[in-house]
Amino acid sequence: MLVAVRRQPERWLFTGFVALLLAPVITQGLDRPLASLAGSSPSGVALTVGGLVVALLGWLLTAACVERRRQLPWAATVVVAIAVGLAVDAHPPGVAALVAAAMSAVGLARWLPPRTPPAVDGLIRRHRALTGGYVLFALLSIVQVSRVSVFMADPARTDAQIIPGIEFLEHHSCLTAYVRADELAHDGALNLYRAELWPNAHEKAARPVTPFSPFDIDAYFYPPTFLLVAELLAPLRGDYLAQRAAWFGLNGLLLAAALWIVARRLGGPRWHRPLLIAPLFFASLPVLLILQVGNAQAAVVIISVLAMLSFELERPALGGFLLALATLSKVSPGILGVVLLAQRRDRAVAWTAGFGLLLLAVTATAYGLDPLVSWFRYTLPRLSSGEAFLEMLNHRESVPGNAAPFAWPFKLALLGVDVGDPWPIARRISQAFTLLVVTLAVLSGRKHAAPAPGALTPRALEWMALLFLTALRSPFAPAYVLFAFVWAITLWSAEVTGRRGGVALVLLFIAVTTAPPLPYTAQLIVFSSAQLLATSVAVWLLLRPRRRDASA
């Protein structure tokens, strides 16, 4: 029994952690959408526990049947999933979600162990204390993801949100902006970006009841091409909670796939390190915050990194499409186009420009020219000046979490430093920071103009650093913009050769992903210090001499 686990415990334990981590994402990502499509009711928070149970059973049965009765785990886990669904009074869509989680766990247990890098074998025997700590944090990661999935199932369960007690996060969902903008575009609204169409509910004594309740409607500032991505949720139009759950599931699975691909392709000969860290990263504060509020930051960064990887693998058409989609969805990935220009990669630039024009044409065909014209004439100037974020920048409680250099004068003013009017200073800082990031992109491109002779890790670290720094160009950059930087930390582990470097990375990870409850002034100082640390390290990653790539 479980001979496979005893032979290769590291591979099977890692597989079990991944299966349990994804089970709540799959069950709660499917339950409400399937219920909405079927005209049924969702099955609620019980599916989170049910998903963990069937995933664990699927993993155990697959491990027990590696060499014989290979079809048994599939049949047995489906039967158990149905039984668990009936036990928790799940509706048919909920039972289907449990079956999907069970099948996913079995499929993962079949697929992942033989593909896990051989370097993990023997780690438990060689590093028992480290293994104990890893297992503890992996289990905590599963708990954290499960908590957020409960909040996805029931928005009234505010105790399960990522940072309980913060009222803003209880009612904030970035996805409301995407869905509302898509509705306005389909209704043919003139200038769907007009401020009057996006009233701020944060300062009102009583929140208005809307189709998005209990969530406030967030403002929409993205280019209209992003609305093509929002069309993925069109079949669920009219049921926001179902759209929210589906978006949670899609983003969670996209991230899981990206973590595997990037570790495998960009981690070099030590790619087992970022792979093993992946479950801990998945449950880090920036990632869970993105999954909870439904922001597109993670998806845009992932698509951008995969675009650059495609170029390195000589797949310029795929890379061009992905980079064009990312850039026309959130602008900031366009910094990678500067890298390509500096590298004189004409084919990559041409494919990106071509797909960019095609996506603009599709956008104009789908929604007309007005959204495009309105974004360039109305929204872009308001974004650049900070006017679009006037209320957030003047809102005292939102300032500590704003990682943008634009916010530095506002923070200094709150600390008692006489800066006069912070707005003109903030704009000058933002302009200087933009120039710095563009310069760093050019230097990065020139540094890596020649084909990589070995591992692509140094290049990937610079892509992620640039994506993080460019996201800081926005006047308002919440904590989730740290996503690219924290992802870079996990990949950076593949370069570490000594204990000192490993400890430094762990401390850096902790410093930029924790949000301890502190008095306001202490919070302002601690958060700002962590943000400045992340920014400085990202700049250093781009300025450090070109590393000699390890042989793959």
C-alpha positions as CSV (number, residue, x, y, z in Angstrom):
1,M,0.0,0.0,0.0
2,L,1.4,3.4,-1.0
3,V,4.6,1.8,-2.2
4,A,5.0,4.7,-4.7
5,V,4.9,7.2,-1.9
6,R,7.6,5.4,0.1
7,R,9.8,5.1,-3.0
8,Q,9.6,8.7,-4.0
9,P,8.1,10.6,-1.1
10,E,9.1,14.1,-2.3
11,R,7.4,13.7,-5.6
12,W,4.2,12.4,-4.2
13,L,4.0,14.8,-1.3
14,F,4.5,17.8,-3.6
15,T,1.8,16.4,-5.9
16,G,-0.6,16.0,-3.0
17,F,0.0,19.6,-1.9
18,V,-0.7,20.9,-5.4
19,A,-3.9,18.7,-5.7
20,L,-5.2,20.0,-2.3
21,L,-4.2,23.6,-3.2
22,L,-6.2,23.5,-6.4
23,A,-9.3,21.6,-5.1
24,P,-11.0,24.7,-3.5
25,V,-10.2,26.7,-6.6
26,I,-11.8,24.1,-8.9
27,T,-14.9,23.4,-6.7
28,Q,-15.8,27.0,-6.0
29,G,-14.7,28.2,-9.4
30,L,-17.3,25.8,-11.0
31,D,-20.2,25.6,-8.5
32,R,-21.8,29.0,-8.9
33,P,-21.2,29.2,-12.7
34,L,-22.7,25.8,-13.3
35,A,-25.6,26.6,-11.0
36,S,-26.2,29.8,-12.9
37,L,-26.1,28.1,-16.3
38,A,-28.4,25.3,-15.1
39,G,-30.9,27.6,-13.3
40,S,-30.1,25.9,-10.0
41,S,-28.8,27.1,-6.7
42,P,-25.1,27.1,-5.6
43,S,-24.1,24.6,-2.9
44,G,-22.2,26.9,-0.7
45,V,-19.1,26.8,1.5
46,A,-19.4,23.0,2.2
47,L,-17.9,22.3,-1.2
48,T,-14.6,23.7,-0.1
49,V,-14.2,20.9,2.5
50,G,-15.8,18.4,0.2
51,G,-13.3,19.3,-2.6
52,L,-10.4,18.8,-0.2
53,V,-11.7,15.4,0.9
54,V,-12.2,14.0,-2.7
55,A,-8.9,15.5,-3.8
56,L,-7.1,13.8,-0.9
57,L,-8.8,10.5,-1.7
58,G,-8.0,10.8,-5.4
59,W,-4.3,11.3,-4.6
60,L,-4.2,8.4,-2.1
61,L,-5.9,6.0,-4.5
62,T,-3.7,6.9,-7.4
63,A,-0.6,6.5,-5.3
64,A,-1.9,3.0,-4.2
65,C,-2.7,1.9,-7.7
66,V,0.4,3.1,-9.7
67,E,1.3,-0.4,-10.8
68,R,-2.1,-2.2,-10.9
69,R,-5.8,-1.4,-11.2
70,R,-5.0,1.9,-12.8
71,Q,-8.6,2.6,-13.6
72,L,-9.8,2.1,-10.0
73,P,-8.9,5.7,-8.8
74,W,-11.0,7.3,-11.5
75,A,-14.1,5.3,-10.8
76,A,-13.7,5.3,-7.0
77,T,-13.1,9.0,-6.7
78,V,-16.1,9.8,-8.9
79,V,-18.3,7.6,-6.6
80,V,-16.9,9.2,-3.5
81,A,-17.4,12.7,-5.0
82,I,-21.1,12.0,-5.6
83,A,-21.4,10.5,-2.1
84,V,-19.8,13.6,-0.5
85,G,-22.0,15.8,-2.6
86,L,-25.1,14.1,-1.3
87,A,-23.8,14.2,2.2
88,V,-23.5,18.0,2.2
89,D,-26.8,18.4,0.4
90,A,-25.1,19.8,-2.7
91,H,-27.2,20.6,-5.7
92,P,-26.3,18.8,-9.0
93,P,-23.9,21.6,-10.1
94,G,-22.1,21.3,-6.8
95,V,-21.8,17.5,-7.3
96,A,-20.4,18.1,-10.7
97,A,-17.8,20.5,-9.2
98,L,-16.8,17.9,-6.7
99,V,-16.5,15.3,-9.5
100,A,-14.3,17.7,-11.4
101,A,-12.0,18.3,-8.4
102,A,-11.8,14.5,-7.9
103,M,-10.9,13.8,-11.5
104,S,-8.4,16.7,-11.5
105,A,-6.6,15.2,-8.4
106,V,-6.4,11.8,-10.0
107,G,-5.1,13.3,-13.3
108,L,-2.6,15.4,-11.5
109,A,-1.4,12.4,-9.5
110,R,-0.9,10.4,-12.7
111,W,0.8,13.3,-14.6
112,L,3.0,15.2,-12.1
113,P,5.2,12.7,-10.2
114,P,7.1,11.3,-13.2
115,R,7.6,14.9,-14.5
116,T,8.9,16.3,-11.2
117,P,12.6,17.1,-11.5
118,P,14.9,14.3,-10.2
119,A,16.7,16.9,-8.0
120,V,13.8,16.6,-5.5
121,D,14.6,13.0,-4.7
122,G,16.2,12.5,-1.4
123,L,15.5,16.0,-0.1
124,I,13.6,14.7,2.9
125,R,16.5,12.6,4.0
126,R,19.1,15.3,3.5
127,H,17.1,18.2,4.9
128,R,14.7,17.0,7.6
129,A,14.3,20.3,9.4
130,L,13.7,22.2,6.2
131,T,11.2,19.6,5.1
132,G,9.3,20.0,8.3
133,G,9.1,23.7,7.8
134,Y,8.1,23.3,4.2
135,V,5.3,20.9,5.0
136,L,4.0,23.2,7.7
137,F,3.9,26.2,5.3
138,A,2.4,24.2,2.5
139,L,-0.4,23.1,4.8
140,L,-0.9,26.7,5.8
141,S,-1.1,27.6,2.1
142,I,-3.8,25.1,1.6
143,V,-5.8,26.6,4.5
144,Q,-5.3,30.1,3.1
145,V,-6.5,29.3,-0.3
146,S,-9.5,27.4,1.2
147,R,-10.4,30.4,3.3
148,V,-10.5,32.7,0.2
149,S,-12.6,30.1,-1.6
150,V,-15.1,30.2,1.2
151,F,-15.4,34.0,0.6
152,M,-15.9,33.3,-3.1
153,A,-18.8,30.9,-2.2
154,D,-20.4,33.3,0.3
155,P,-19.5,37.0,0.2
156,A,-21.2,37.3,3.6
157,R,-18.4,35.2,5.1
158,T,-16.1,38.3,5.5
159,D,-14.2,36.4,8.2
160,A,-12.8,34.2,5.4
161,Q,-11.4,37.1,3.3
162,I,-7.7,37.5,2.9
163,I,-7.3,40.2,5.6
164,P,-10.3,39.9,8.0
165,G,-11.5,43.2,9.5
166,I,-10.6,45.5,6.6
167,E,-14.0,46.7,5.5
168,F,-12.7,48.0,2.2
169,L,-11.7,44.5,1.1
170,E,-15.1,43.1,2.2
171,H,-16.8,45.3,-0.5
172,H,-14.1,45.7,-3.1
173,S,-14.0,43.7,-6.3
174,C,-12.1,44.9,-9.3
175,L,-14.1,42.6,-11.5
176,T,-17.1,44.8,-11.1
177,A,-15.4,47.4,-13.3
178,Y,-14.7,44.9,-16.0
179,V,-18.2,43.5,-16.1
180,R,-19.9,46.9,-15.8
181,A,-17.7,48.3,-18.6
182,D,-18.6,45.4,-20.8
183,E,-22.3,46.0,-20.2
184,L,-21.9,49.7,-21.0
185,A,-20.0,48.9,-24.2
186,H,-22.7,46.5,-25.4
187,D,-25.3,49.2,-24.5
188,G,-23.5,51.7,-26.7
189,A,-22.8,54.2,-24.0
190,L,-21.0,57.3,-25.1
191,N,-17.6,57.5,-23.3
192,L,-18.1,54.6,-21.0
193,Y,-15.1,56.1,-19.0
194,R,-17.0,59.2,-17.9
195,A,-16.6,59.7,-14.1
196,E,-20.4,60.2,-13.7
197,L,-20.9,56.6,-14.8
198,W,-18.7,55.4,-12.0
199,P,-19.9,57.0,-8.7
200,N,-17.7,56.3,-5.7
201,A,-19.6,54.4,-3.0
202,H,-16.8,54.4,-0.4
203,E,-17.8,57.7,1.1
204,K,-21.5,57.2,1.2
205,A,-23.3,56.6,4.4
206,A,-25.3,53.8,2.9
207,R,-24.1,51.7,0.0
208,P,-26.5,51.7,-3.0
209,V,-28.1,48.3,-3.9
210,T,-26.8,47.3,-7.4
211,P,-26.6,44.0,-9.3
212,F,-23.1,43.8,-7.9
213,S,-24.1,44.0,-4.2
214,P,-22.6,43.5,-1.7
215,F,-19.7,44.8,-3.7
216,D,-19.1,48.4,-4.7
217,I,-18.7,49.1,-8.4
218,D,-15.0,49.8,-9.1
219,A,-14.0,52.4,-11.7
220,Y,-12.8,51.2,-15.1
221,F,-9.6,52.6,-16.6
222,Y,-8.3,49.8,-18.9
223,P,-8.1,50.2,-22.7
224,P,-11.2,49.0,-24.4
225,T,-9.4,46.0,-25.9
226,F,-9.5,44.4,-22.4
227,L,-13.2,44.1,-22.8
228,L,-12.6,41.3,-25.3
229,V,-11.1,39.3,-22.3
230,A,-14.2,40.2,-20.2
231,E,-16.3,38.5,-22.9
232,L,-15.2,35.2,-21.4
233,L,-17.8,35.9,-18.7
234,A,-20.6,36.8,-21.1
235,P,-22.5,33.4,-20.7
236,L,-23.0,34.4,-17.0
237,R,-24.1,37.9,-17.7
238,G,-26.7,39.0,-15.1
239,D,-25.3,36.8,-12.3
240,Y,-22.3,38.7,-10.9
241,L,-21.5,36.2,-8.1
242,A,-21.3,33.5,-10.7
243,Q,-19.0,35.6,-12.8
244,R,-16.8,36.3,-9.8
245,A,-16.5,32.6,-9.0
246,A,-15.6,31.7,-12.6
247,W,-13.0,34.5,-12.7
248,F,-11.5,33.2,-9.5
249,G,-11.3,29.7,-10.9
250,L,-9.9,30.8,-14.3
251,N,-7.2,33.0,-12.7
252,G,-6.2,30.3,-10.2
253,L,-5.8,27.6,-12.9
254,L,-4.0,30.0,-15.2
255,L,-1.5,30.8,-12.4
256,A,-1.0,27.2,-11.6
257,A,-0.2,26.4,-15.2
258,A,2.1,29.4,-15.5
259,L,4.1,28.5,-12.4
260,W,4.8,25.0,-13.9
261,I,5.8,26.4,-17.4
262,V,8.0,29.2,-16.1
263,A,9.8,27.0,-13.5
264,R,10.4,24.3,-16.2
265,R,11.4,26.6,-19.0
266,L,13.0,29.5,-17.2
267,G,14.4,28.0,-14.0
268,G,17.5,26.4,-15.5
269,P,19.2,23.3,-14.0
270,R,17.8,24.1,-10.6
271,W,14.2,24.5,-11.7
272,H,13.0,22.3,-8.9
273,R,13.5,25.2,-6.5
274,P,10.9,27.6,-8.0
275,L,8.7,24.6,-8.5
276,L,8.7,23.6,-4.9
277,I,8.2,27.2,-3.8
278,A,5.2,27.6,-6.1
279,P,2.5,26.4,-3.6
280,L,3.8,28.9,-1.0
281,F,3.8,31.7,-3.6
282,F,0.3,30.7,-4.7
283,A,-0.9,31.4,-1.2
284,S,1.1,34.6,-0.6
285,L,-0.7,37.9,0.1
286,P,-0.3,39.5,-3.3
287,V,-1.6,36.4,-5.1
288,L,-4.6,35.8,-2.8
289,L,-5.5,39.4,-2.9
290,I,-5.6,39.3,-6.7
291,L,-7.7,36.1,-6.6
292,Q,-10.1,37.6,-4.0
293,V,-10.7,41.0,-5.6
294,G,-10.6,39.7,-9.2
295,N,-7.9,42.0,-10.5
296,A,-6.3,41.2,-13.9
297,Q,-2.8,42.0,-12.7
298,A,-1.7,38.3,-12.4
299,A,-3.1,37.3,-15.7
300,V,-1.5,40.3,-17.5
301,V,1.9,39.5,-16.0
302,I,1.6,35.8,-16.8
303,I,0.7,36.5,-20.4
304,S,3.5,39.0,-20.7
305,V,6.1,36.6,-19.4
306,L,4.8,33.8,-21.6
307,A,5.1,36.1,-24.5
308,M,8.7,36.8,-23.9
309,L,9.3,33.1,-23.4
310,S,7.7,32.4,-26.7
311,F,10.1,34.8,-28.4
312,E,13.1,33.1,-26.8
313,L,11.7,29.7,-28.1
314,E,11.5,31.1,-31.6
315,R,7.7,31.3,-31.7
316,P,7.3,34.9,-32.7
317,A,3.7,34.7,-33.8
318,L,2.5,33.3,-30.4
319,G,4.7,35.8,-28.6
320,G,3.5,38.7,-30.7
321,F,-0.2,37.8,-30.0
322,L,0.3,37.4,-26.3
323,L,2.4,40.6,-25.9
324,A,-0.1,42.6,-28.0
325,L,-3.0,41.3,-25.9
326,A,-1.3,42.1,-22.6
327,T,-0.2,45.6,-23.8
328,L,-3.6,46.6,-25.1
329,S,-5.2,45.2,-22.0
330,K,-3.2,47.1,-19.4
331,V,-0.5,49.2,-21.2
332,S,2.3,48.6,-18.8
333,P,3.5,45.4,-20.5
334,G,4.5,47.6,-23.4
335,I,7.8,48.1,-21.6
336,L,8.8,44.7,-22.9
337,G,8.3,46.1,-26.4
338,V,11.1,48.5,-25.5
339,V,13.3,45.6,-24.6
340,L,12.6,43.9,-28.0
341,L,13.4,47.2,-29.8
342,A,16.7,47.5,-27.9
343,Q,17.5,43.9,-28.8
344,R,16.7,44.7,-32.5
345,R,14.3,41.7,-32.7
346,D,12.5,42.9,-35.7
347,R,10.3,39.8,-36.3
348,A,9.1,39.9,-32.7
349,V,8.3,43.6,-32.9
350,A,6.5,43.1,-36.3
351,W,4.4,40.2,-35.0
352,T,3.4,42.2,-31.9
353,A,2.5,45.3,-33.9
354,G,0.6,43.3,-36.4
355,F,-1.5,41.5,-33.7
356,G,-1.9,44.8,-32.0
357,L,-3.5,46.3,-35.1
358,L,-5.7,43.3,-35.5
359,L,-6.9,43.4,-31.9
360,L,-7.7,47.1,-32.2
361,A,-9.7,46.3,-35.4
362,V,-11.6,43.6,-33.5
363,T,-12.3,46.0,-30.6
364,A,-13.6,48.7,-33.0
365,T,-15.8,46.2,-34.8
366,A,-17.2,44.8,-31.5
367,Y,-17.7,48.1,-29.6
368,G,-17.3,50.9,-32.2
369,L,-14.7,53.6,-32.2
370,D,-16.1,55.6,-29.3
371,P,-14.4,53.5,-26.5
372,L,-11.0,53.8,-28.2
373,V,-11.3,57.5,-28.8
374,S,-12.6,58.1,-25.3
375,W,-9.8,56.2,-23.7
376,F,-7.1,58.2,-25.5
377,R,-8.8,61.6,-25.2
378,Y,-10.4,61.3,-21.7
379,T,-9.0,58.5,-19.7
380,L,-5.3,58.5,-20.6
381,P,-4.7,62.1,-19.5
382,R,-6.6,61.5,-16.3
383,L,-4.4,58.5,-15.6
384,S,-1.2,60.3,-16.3
385,S,-2.1,63.3,-14.1
386,G,-3.5,61.2,-11.2
387,E,-6.9,62.8,-11.5
388,A,-8.5,59.4,-12.1
389,F,-7.3,58.4,-8.6
390,L,-8.1,61.7,-6.8
391,E,-10.4,60.1,-4.2
392,M,-8.0,57.2,-3.5
393,L,-5.0,59.4,-3.1
394,N,-6.8,61.8,-0.8
395,H,-8.3,58.8,1.2
396,R,-6.0,58.5,4.3
397,E,-6.6,54.8,4.7
398,S,-5.5,53.9,1.2
399,V,-2.2,55.7,1.2
400,P,0.0,53.1,3.1
401,G,-0.8,50.4,0.7
402,N,0.0,52.5,-2.4
403,A,3.4,51.3,-3.7
404,A,3.6,53.9,-6.4
405,P,6.4,56.6,-6.3
406,F,3.6,59.0,-7.1
407,A,2.4,58.5,-3.5
408,W,5.6,59.4,-1.8
409,P,4.8,63.1,-1.3
410,F,1.4,62.2,0.2
411,K,3.1,59.7,2.6
412,L,5.6,62.3,3.7
413,A,2.8,64.8,4.3
414,L,1.0,62.3,6.5
415,L,4.2,61.7,8.5
416,G,4.4,65.4,9.2
417,V,6.9,66.5,6.6
418,D,6.0,69.9,5.0
419,V,5.9,69.2,1.3
420,G,3.5,71.9,0.4
421,D,1.1,70.8,-2.4
422,P,1.9,67.1,-3.0
423,W,0.4,67.0,-6.4
424,P,3.0,68.8,-8.5
425,I,5.8,67.0,-6.7
426,A,4.1,63.7,-7.3
427,R,3.8,64.3,-11.0
428,R,7.5,65.3,-11.3
429,I,8.5,62.1,-9.4
430,S,6.3,60.0,-11.7
431,Q,7.8,61.5,-14.8
432,A,11.3,60.9,-13.5
433,F,10.4,57.4,-12.5
434,T,9.0,56.7,-16.0
435,L,12.2,57.9,-17.6
436,L,14.2,55.6,-15.2
437,V,12.1,52.5,-16.1
438,V,12.4,53.2,-19.9
439,T,16.1,53.6,-19.5
440,L,16.4,50.3,-17.6
441,A,14.4,48.6,-20.3
442,V,16.8,49.8,-23.0
443,L,19.8,48.7,-20.9
444,S,18.2,45.3,-20.3
445,G,17.6,44.8,-24.0
446,R,21.1,45.7,-25.0
447,K,22.6,43.5,-22.2
448,H,20.7,40.5,-23.6
449,A,20.8,41.3,-27.3
450,A,22.6,38.0,-28.1
451,P,20.9,34.7,-27.9
452,A,21.0,33.1,-24.4
453,P,23.7,30.3,-24.4
454,G,22.2,28.6,-21.4
455,A,19.4,29.1,-18.8
456,L,17.0,32.0,-19.4
457,T,16.7,32.8,-15.7
458,P,18.5,36.1,-15.7
459,R,16.4,37.4,-18.6
460,A,13.2,36.2,-17.0
461,L,14.1,38.0,-13.7
462,E,14.5,41.2,-15.7
463,W,11.2,40.8,-17.5
464,M,9.5,40.4,-14.1
465,A,11.3,43.3,-12.6
466,L,10.3,45.6,-15.5
467,L,6.7,44.5,-15.2
468,F,6.7,45.3,-11.5
469,L,8.4,48.7,-12.0
470,T,6.1,49.7,-14.9
471,A,3.1,48.8,-12.8
472,L,4.4,51.4,-10.2
473,R,4.1,54.0,-12.9
474,S,0.4,54.2,-12.1
475,P,-0.4,56.9,-9.5
476,F,-2.2,54.3,-7.5
477,A,-0.5,50.9,-7.2
478,P,-2.1,48.6,-4.6
479,A,-0.3,45.7,-3.0
480,Y,-1.2,43.3,-5.7
481,V,1.3,45.0,-8.1
482,L,3.9,43.2,-6.1
483,F,2.9,40.0,-7.9
484,A,5.6,40.2,-10.6
485,F,8.3,41.0,-8.0
486,V,7.3,38.2,-5.6
487,W,7.2,35.8,-8.6
488,A,10.7,36.9,-9.5
489,I,11.8,36.0,-5.9
490,T,10.7,32.4,-6.4
491,L,12.5,32.2,-9.7
492,W,15.6,33.9,-8.3
493,S,15.9,30.9,-6.0
494,A,17.3,29.0,-9.0
495,E,20.4,31.2,-9.0
496,V,21.2,30.9,-5.2
497,T,24.3,28.9,-4.5
498,G,24.8,29.4,-0.8
499,R,22.9,29.5,2.5
500,R,23.4,33.2,2.9
501,G,21.7,33.9,-0.4
502,G,18.8,31.5,0.5
503,V,18.2,33.2,3.9
504,A,18.3,36.6,2.2
505,L,15.6,35.5,-0.3
506,V,13.4,34.1,2.4
507,L,13.7,37.4,4.4
508,L,12.9,39.4,1.3
509,F,9.9,37.3,0.6
510,I,8.6,37.8,4.1
511,A,9.3,41.5,4.1
512,V,7.2,42.2,1.0
513,T,4.4,39.7,1.5
514,T,3.3,40.3,5.1
515,A,0.9,42.9,6.3
516,P,1.0,43.0,10.1
517,P,-1.8,44.8,12.0
518,L,-0.1,48.1,13.2
519,P,-1.1,51.6,14.3
520,Y,-1.5,53.9,11.3
521,T,1.8,55.7,11.5
522,A,3.7,52.5,12.0
523,Q,1.8,50.9,9.2
524,L,2.7,53.8,6.9
525,I,6.4,53.5,7.8
526,V,6.6,49.7,7.6
527,F,4.6,49.3,4.4
528,S,6.5,52.1,2.7
529,S,9.8,50.6,3.7
530,A,8.8,47.2,2.2
531,Q,7.7,48.9,-1.0
532,L,10.9,50.9,-1.3
533,L,12.9,47.7,-0.6
534,A,11.1,45.9,-3.4
535,T,11.5,48.8,-5.8
536,S,15.2,49.1,-5.0
537,V,15.9,45.3,-5.5
538,A,14.0,45.3,-8.8
539,V,16.2,48.2,-10.0
540,W,19.3,46.3,-8.9
541,L,18.2,43.2,-10.8
542,L,18.2,45.3,-13.9
543,L,21.5,47.1,-13.2
544,R,23.5,44.1,-12.1
545,P,26.2,42.9,-14.5
546,R,25.1,40.2,-17.0
547,R,25.4,36.9,-15.2
548,R,27.1,33.9,-16.9
549,D,24.1,31.8,-17.7
550,A,24.2,28.3,-16.2
551,S,24.3,25.5,-18.7
552,A,20.9,23.9,-19.0
